[in-house]
Each structure stands twice: as structure tokens, then as C-alpha cells.
């Protein structure tokens, strides 16, 4: 998960993210961003996530823990 933060930053179109950041607080947060995260998790970690699971994770840390829990 070493490139997780940089990849999520790129998907969210920001310089950097903090683990405590709320996902829906980013300007780029929309359904296409959620789809990008789904595709990223599938290709990078072999983890299938639903849009609902991503929304429920709430924060960058929550998303990271969700991925780790499924891999």
C-alpha cells in the first residue's frame, strides 16, 4: 500500500491527502471519482469494492482500511 496516498491524491486531483480527510470534501468527488477508485482498487490490489462501501468508508483512512480488510 506504499503508493496508496499518491494514487488517491491523483484520483482526487489534489497535491496530497491526509488519512483523516473526508472523501466527500474534495472538489473532484463525484460518481466518476468513485468509479476511478473502484478501478484502481481492482487493478492495484485485486479488491472489488462497491460505490456504497466507498461512501460508507468516509475518510481516506477508512478507505485504506476497507481495502486492507478485503485483501
C-alpha positions in Angstrom: 0.0 0.0 0.0 3.0 2.2 -0.4 1.6 4.2 -3.3 -1.9 4.4 -1.9 -1.7 8.0 -0.8 -0.2 9.3 -4.0 -2.6 7.3 -6.1 -5.6 8.6 -4.2 -4.3 12.1 -4.4 -4.0 11.8 -8.2 -7.6 10.4 -8.4 -8.9 13.2 -6.3 -6.9 15.8 -8.3 -5.1 17.3 -5.4 -1.4 17.7 -4.3 -1.7 15.5 -1.3 -4.3 13.9 1.1 -4.3 13.2 4.8 -5.7 10.0 6.2 -8.2 12.0 8.2 -9.6 13.8 5.1 -13.3 13.2 4.4 -13.6 11.8 0.9 -16.7 13.8 0.0 -14.9 17.1 1.0 -12.8 17.1 -2.2 -13.9 19.2 -5.1 -13.4 16.4 -7.5 -15.6 14.0 -5.5 -18.3 12.6 -7.8 -19.5 9.4 -9.3 -16.6 9.3 -11.8 -14.2 9.6 -8.9 -15.8 6.7 -7.2 -15.6 4.6 -10.4 -11.9 5.6 -10.6 -11.3 4.4 -7.1 -13.1 1.1 -7.8 -11.0 0.5 -10.9 -7.8 1.5 -9.0 -8.5 -0.9 -6.2 -9.3 -3.7 -8.6 -6.2 -3.3 -10.7 -3.7 -2.4 -7.9 -4.9 -4.6 -5.1 -7.3 -7.2 -6.7 -10.1 -5.9 -4.4 -13.6 -5.4 -5.6 -15.4 -2.5 -3.9 -18.9 -1.1 -4.3 -19.7 2.6 -4.5 -21.7 2.1 -1.3 -18.7 0.7 0.5 -16.5 3.6 -0.6 -19.1 6.1 0.5 -19.5 4.3 3.8 -15.7 4.4 4.4 -16.0 8.2 4.9 -12.3 9.1 5.1 -9.1 8.3 3.3 -8.1 6.1 6.3 -11.5 4.4 6.2 -10.9 3.6 2.5 -7.4 2.3 3.2 -8.7 0.1 6.0 -11.5 -1.2 3.8 -9.0 -2.2 1.1 -6.7 -3.8 3.6 -9.6 -5.8 5.2 -10.6 -7.2 1.8 -7.1 -8.1 0.5 
